[in-house]
């Protein structure tokens, strides 16, 4: 079963583009599409149950099977250095374990590899890192390594996993730290999870969102 990770707006963009392409391909060339019907009463999602952590703010989530991994951020009653593991097989999430990420004050993106073997957690702020965990026991991940270098020092805002030509990479969007250190994209080879290594880096002139787009372009070119 594939993992599902929260991605800011990407899924909606893909859905809209797919719908437009389908309508264009299938409809007559001269057909005029009518405006969408306005919904006066939006649908609401039923809340079945909440998984509560009252000591830290919750951040990102990745789900694989019946397990969910959530990160934490900022400072509530404690700093956001914790990853929670939840059993979501029932209506109410059940906390079954948690991890404290060394040196972190905020944990951001969390992602599960496509084969379900690795969990990767991004940390902010300086020194930025990614913590790499084994999911040999997915209910109780174990730390394999924590990667950082001078390129990730400002903080890892985004970490996405992707496989290119059969090899697993982590694509990291690094926080800018002033005019002399703009946002950047750092690509890390995870084919040996206990010995991650940087294989590429790219400075960006705008933001970590630009680095995210650069990651997508790099991935397409490498295929």
C-alpha positions in Angstrom: 0.0 0.0 0.0 1.4 3.4 -0.9 2.0 6.0 1.7 0.0 9.3 1.7 1.7 12.5 2.7 0.2 15.9 3.0 1.3 18.1 0.1 0.4 21.8 0.0 -1.9 22.2 -2.9 -0.2 19.7 -5.2 -3.0 17.1 -5.3 -5.6 19.7 -6.1 -3.5 21.2 -8.9 -3.1 17.8 -10.5 -6.8 17.1 -10.1 -7.8 20.4 -11.8 -5.3 19.9 -14.7 -6.5 16.3 -15.2 -10.1 17.4 -15.4 -9.3 20.2 -17.9 -7.3 17.8 -20.0 -10.1 15.2 -20.0 -12.8 17.7 -21.0 -10.6 19.1 -23.8 -9.8 15.6 -25.1 -13.3 14.1 -24.9 -15.6 17.0 -25.8 -16.3 18.5 -29.3 -13.8 21.1 -30.3 -16.5 23.9 -30.5 -18.4 23.0 -27.4 -18.6 25.8 -24.9 -18.3 24.7 -21.3 -20.7 26.3 -18.8 -19.6 27.8 -15.6 -19.6 25.5 -12.6 -22.7 25.5 -10.4 -22.4 27.5 -7.2 -22.8 25.4 -4.1 -24.7 27.4 -1.5 -24.1 24.9 1.3 -20.6 23.4 1.2 -20.3 19.7 2.2 -18.8 19.0 5.6 -16.6 16.1 6.7 -17.7 14.1 9.7 -15.2 14.0 12.5 -15.0 10.5 13.8 -12.3 11.0 16.4 -9.3 13.0 17.3 -5.8 12.0 18.2 -4.7 14.6 20.8 -1.2 15.7 21.9 -1.8 18.7 24.2 1.9 19.3 24.9 3.0 20.1 21.3 1.5 21.7 18.1 1.0 19.1 15.4 2.6 19.8 12.0 2.7 17.3 9.1 1.4 13.8 8.5 2.3 10.7 6.5 0.0 7.6 6.4 0.9 4.1 5.4 -1.6 1.3 5.9 -3.2 1.7 9.4 -0.3 3.8 10.8 0.0 7.6 10.8 3.2 9.5 11.6 2.8 13.2 12.7 5.5 15.8 13.4 5.4 18.7 15.8 6.5 22.3 15.5 7.2 25.5 17.5 6.9 25.7 21.2 3.7 25.0 23.1 4.4 23.4 26.5 7.4 21.7 24.9 9.4 22.3 21.7 8.5 20.5 18.5 11.1 17.8 18.5 8.7 14.9 18.6 7.2 12.5 16.1 4.1 10.6 17.1 3.0 7.2 15.8 -0.7 6.6 15.7 -2.8 3.5 15.0 -5.6 4.8 12.7 -7.3 1.5 12.1 -10.4 2.6 14.1 -12.4 5.8 14.3 -10.2 7.3 17.1 -6.4 7.5 16.5 -4.5 5.7 19.2 -1.0 6.8 20.2 1.3 3.8 20.2 4.8 5.3 20.3 6.7 8.5 19.8 10.2 9.6 18.9 12.3 12.5 20.1 14.5 13.8 17.2 18.0 14.8 18.4 18.8 18.5 18.2 15.4 19.5 16.7 13.3 22.4 17.8 10.7 22.0 15.0 10.1 18.8 12.9 8.5 19.6 9.6 7.9 17.3 6.6 7.6 13.6 7.2 7.6 11.0 4.4 7.6 7.2 4.0 9.5 5.6 1.2 7.6 3.9 -1.6 8.7 0.4 -0.4 7.7 1.2 3.2 11.2 0.7 4.5 12.2 4.2 5.6 10.7 7.1 7.5 12.4 10.5 6.9 11.8 13.6 9.1 12.9 17.1 8.3 14.1 19.4 11.2 14.3 23.1 11.6 15.9 25.5 12.5 19.7 25.6 12.5 21.2 23.2 12.3 18.8 21.7 9.7 18.9 17.9 9.3 16.9 14.9 8.1 16.5 12.0 10.5 16.3 8.7 8.8 14.5 5.8 10.5 14.1 2.2 9.7 10.5 0.9 9.5 11.5 -2.7 9.9 9.0 -2.4 12.8 6.7 0.3 11.5 5.0 0.8 14.9 8.4 1.5 16.5 10.8 3.2 14.1 14.5 3.1 14.8 17.0 5.8 14.0 19.6 4.8 11.3 21.3 8.2 10.7 20.8 11.9 10.8 22.1 13.8 7.8 23.3 17.4 7.9 26.1 19.6 6.3 26.9 23.2 5.6 24.2 23.2 2.8 21.4 22.2 5.2 22.4 24.3 8.1 19.7 27.0 7.8 17.0 24.4 8.4 15.2 21.8 6.2 11.8 23.1 5.5 10.6 20.4 3.1 11.8 16.8 2.6 10.2 14.7 -0.1 11.3 11.2 -1.1 11.4 10.1 -4.8 12.9 7.2 -6.7 14.8 8.0 -9.9 16.1 5.2 -12.1 15.5 2.8 -9.2 17.5 4.9 -6.6 15.9 6.6 -3.6 16.6 10.3 -3.1 15.5 12.9 -0.6 14.8 16.3 -2.1 15.3 19.0 0.6 14.2 22.6 0.5 16.5 24.6 2.7 15.4 27.8 4.6 17.1 31.0 3.5 19.2 32.7 6.2 19.7 36.3 4.9 20.8 37.7 1.6 24.1 35.7 1.5 22.3 32.3 2.0 19.3 32.1 -0.2 16.9 29.2 -0.3 18.3 26.1 -2.0 17.5 22.6 -3.1 19.7 19.8 -1.8 19.4 16.3 -3.1 20.6 13.4 -0.9 21.2 9.8 -2.1 19.5 7.4 0.3 20.4 4.2 -1.4 22.5 3.4 1.7 20.3 4.8 4.5 23.1 4.5 7.1 25.4 6.6 4.9 23.4 9.3 3.1 25.3 11.6 0.8 24.6 14.8 -1.0 24.7 14.5 -4.8 23.5 17.9 -5.9 22.6 21.4 -4.7 21.0 24.3 -6.4 20.6 27.9 -5.1 17.2 29.5 -5.5 16.5 33.2 -5.7 13.0 33.3 -4.1 11.9 30.8 -1.5 11.8 27.2 -0.4 8.7 26.9 -2.7 11.0 27.6 -5.6 13.3 24.9 -4.4 10.3 22.5 -4.4 9.6 23.3 -8.1 13.3 22.9 -8.9 13.2 19.4 -7.3 10.3 18.4 -9.6 12.3 19.7 -12.7 15.5 17.8 -11.6 13.5 14.6 -11.1 12.0 14.8 -14.6 15.4 15.5 -16.2 17.1 12.6 -14.4 14.6 10.0 -15.6 
